[in-house]
Amino acid sequence: MHIAWASCVSLASMPGLLIPVSSQRGSRRCAREWVVYAKRPFAGPEAVLAYLSRYTHRVAISNQRLIALEDQGVTFRWKDYRASGRTRQKTMTLDPQEFMRRFLLHVLPGGFHRIRHYGLLANPVRRQNLAAIRALLDVPAAIDASEGPSPGAPVPKFVCRHCGAPMIIIDILLRSQPIRAPPTSWPNA
């Protein structure tokens, strides 16, 4: 079933999966017009991106679940799906070596990628497709950071010390008044 779907979606991107479909079922599935219904996101596209990024860029355990790190072990909270009610949330303390062994089971081996790009963002055609998409949406081309500022352009007052991008002032925090006056003389002076 998956082979028929994969072979009709992208023949060139998965040469190892190109196994001839012996039944007509696979070819009929490819010929069918698929109707995809997608609602507009309630909170906007930024919220959808934030939601998806929590799943695609997360690590094995979040900081909120870590409770303590001591010599005898790492204590963390976990959810027991066999239990119900208040007993579902449980804590566990593992030896540091065992915790690291379990944590490293979630690290992908070298060469493996969590997110693969197909279709419009496939690597061989990404530049051409993005240029066409920008033209259709009437969006200016992305600024290449390696080019640097154009001659005669105003130099930003504040720049990021890591990437060199201009920083925008969002708010100015005024220094609060001291709680008490500074001492008039030093004790041992």
N, C-alpha and C positions, 0 to 999 in steps of 0.2 A: 504494500500500500504506500509506504513512504518512498519507495524507489520510483514508483510511477509519478508521484507528485513532484519529487525532486527532478526527475528527468524532463518533465514538461515545463517546470519553472525555469530552470537554468541549466542547459546542457553543457555549456562551456565551463561553468564554474565548478562542476563536480565530476571530473572525468572518471574518477574511481567508482562512481555510482551509476554509470551508464550501462545498465543491464537491460537487455530488451524486455519489454513488457509482453508477457506471453498471452495475456487475456485482453479482451476489448475494453475491460473495465477501466484500465488506466488511461487509454486513449480517449474514452468517452469523458472521463473526468477532466482531461486537459481541454477538451473542446467546449465544455460547459462555460457559460458566461457567469462569472461570480459577481454577486451583488454584495457590496460591503456597506454596512450602515454604521456610520460613526457620528455621534452627537458632538456638538461643540463642547469644549471643556467648560465647566461651570466657573472655575476660578481663573480661566485664561491659560494661554499656552505656557507661561512661566511655571504655573503650578503643576501642569502635566509634566514638564521637564524635570522639576524638582522631585515629583513622585517617582518617575522612571529612574532618575539618577540614584535614588536611594537603593534601588534593586540592582542596578548595573555596576555601581561603584562602591558597594558596601564590602566590608570585611567580614570575617567569620563571626565575630562577636562585637557588639557595640559597647561603647564606654559605659552606657547606662546600666548594662547587665553586670559589669565588673563591680564587685563589692569590696574585696580586700586583696592585698598582695603582701604576704608575710613569708617568713623563712620556711614554714611548714607547708605552704601551698598557696594556690590562687583560688579565691572564693568568688563564685559568680552565680547569678540567678538563671534558672532554666525553666522551661515550661513542659510539664508532663501531660501529654495529650491523652493519656489513658485515664487520668483523674479528671474530676470536674469540681467546679466551685472554687472555694478559697484554697483548696489543697493543690490546685493546678500549678501555681508558682512555687518552685522549690529552689533551695540553694545547694550547691555542691562545692566541695573543696578538693582540688586535685593537686598532686605533687607537681612542682613547676615543670619538670621534664615531661610529664604526661600531658600537662596543659599545652606545652609548646608542640608536642607531637600531634595532638588533636588539632591545634590551630593550623599547623603547617600542612595538614591534609587538605585544607581549602586553598592552598596556593597552587596556581596553575603551573604546570611544567613549562620549561622554556619553549618558545615557539607557538604555544597555545594562546589564543585570544578569547576573551570573554564575549566580545562583541564583534561580529563579522558584518561587513557591509556588502550588500548585494543590490542590484538594480541601479538606481540613480547614483548611489555613492560607491559603486564598485570601483576599485582602484584604477583600472585601465581607462575608464571614461569619466572619472570624477571631475577633472578640470573642465572638460567640454560641457558636461551636464550642468555644473554649477554656474558656468557662464551663461548658458541658455536659460536656466531658471532665473538668474538675476535679471536678465534682459526681459523675460516675460513678466516678472513681478515689478519691474522698474526700480530695482534696488541697485545702488552703486556697488562697484566691485570692492572686494575686501582690500583693506590697506595692508601692504606688505611691510612688516615691522623692520625688515632688514634694510629697506631703502633709506631710512633715516628721514629727518625733516627736510623739506625742500628749502633751497636758499631763499632768504628773505622772509621766511615764515616766522611768526612770533615765537620766541622761546618760552615754553611754559615755566611759570614761577616755581612750581613744585613738581618734581618727577620722582617716580618710584625708583628706589636705589637697587631693586632687583632686576626689573625688566626695562626701565627707562621710559615707561609710558607716562603721559601727563596725569597728574592727580587732580581731582576735582574737590574743592572744599565743600563739604556738605553742611557742617555746622562749626561754630567757634565756641569753645567752652572757656568761660572766663574763670580765672583763678579765684577760688573762694577765699574769704578772709581767714586769717589764722584763728585758731580756737582761743589762744591766749597770747598775750604780748610776749615778745622775746625777753629773756632776762637782761636786766640793765648792767649787771656785772657778773663775771664768772666767779664760781665759788672759790677757787684756789688762785685767784689772780692777785 
